[in-house]
Amino acid sequence: MKPYKTGLTLSATIVIFYALCSIVWLAFPEPFMNFMNALFHGLDFRRLQTGQPLSWWSIIYPGFIFAVWSFAAGAFFAWLHESLGGGR
C-alpha cells in the first residue's frame, strides 16, 4: 500500500460522496432529512437546520476539510499498515 495513493483515493472517495450527499439534500431536503433520521435510528437532524440561507462557502469549506482530513487518515493508514508488516 502506498501512503500517498491511499490517502488520495480515500480523500477523493469522501469528497465525491460528500458532494453527492449535498446535491441530494439541496434537491430533496425533506425526504433527505427523513432518510437521515431513519439511518441514525430516529436522531432528529432537523434540529441542526438554522433557517439561514445556504451559501456556497457552507458547502465548499466542509468539503475541503473532509478532503484534507481523509487524505491524512488514508496516508497514515497505509503507512501504518506497511510499518506493521501488512504487505507481507
N, C-alpha and C positions, 0 to 999 in steps of 0.2 A: 504494500500500500504506500502510495506517495502522498506525503502530507499536503503539498500544495494542490495537487489534483483532487484529493479527497475533500479538502476544505472548499475548493471552488465548486465542486459538484454538489456538496451539501448546501452551500450558500445559494447557488442557482436554483436548486430544488425548492428551498424555503421561500425565496423571493417570488418564484413563479406561483407557488401555491398561495402566498400572501396576496399577490396581485389578483389571482382568480377569486379568492375569497372577497376581496374588496369590490370587485366588479359585480359579483352576485349580490352582495349586500346593497350596493348602490341601485341595482336593477330591481331587486325584490326585498325591500327592507323588512316587511312584516313576516313573510314566510321564512326569511333567513333567521330572524330572531326566534321564531317558533322552532326551527331546526336546532339552533344553538342551545336553546333552553332544554330541548329533548336530549340532545347529545350530552349535555352536562347534568343529567338527572334532575332537571327542574330548576337549576340555578337561574335566577332571573337576570338576564343580560340587559333587559330594558332599563334597568336602574342606572346603567352606565351611559345611557344616552343623555346628552346635555341639552338638546334642543337648539344648540347653536348651529349656524350653517357650516357645512363641511368645506374645508379648504384643501387645496392640493397638498399643502405642507403637512397636514394631518395624516395624509396617506404616504407621501414620499419619505418623510422623516422616519417613521417606524420601519418602513421597508429597508431603508439604509441601515438602521440599527440591526435589524434581522440579518442583513447581508454580512455585516462585519462580525457579529456575534457567531453566526453559524459557520462562517469561514474559519474563525479561530477555533471553534469547537471541533469541526471536522479535521482541521490540520493537527490539532492536539491529539485527537483520537487516533489518527493514522500514525503519528509519531510514537505515541504510547504503545500502540499495537506492535509496531516494529521493535520498539525498545524491549518489550516483554517477550520477544521471540515469536510473534504471531505469524511471521512469514514462513516459518519452517515447518 
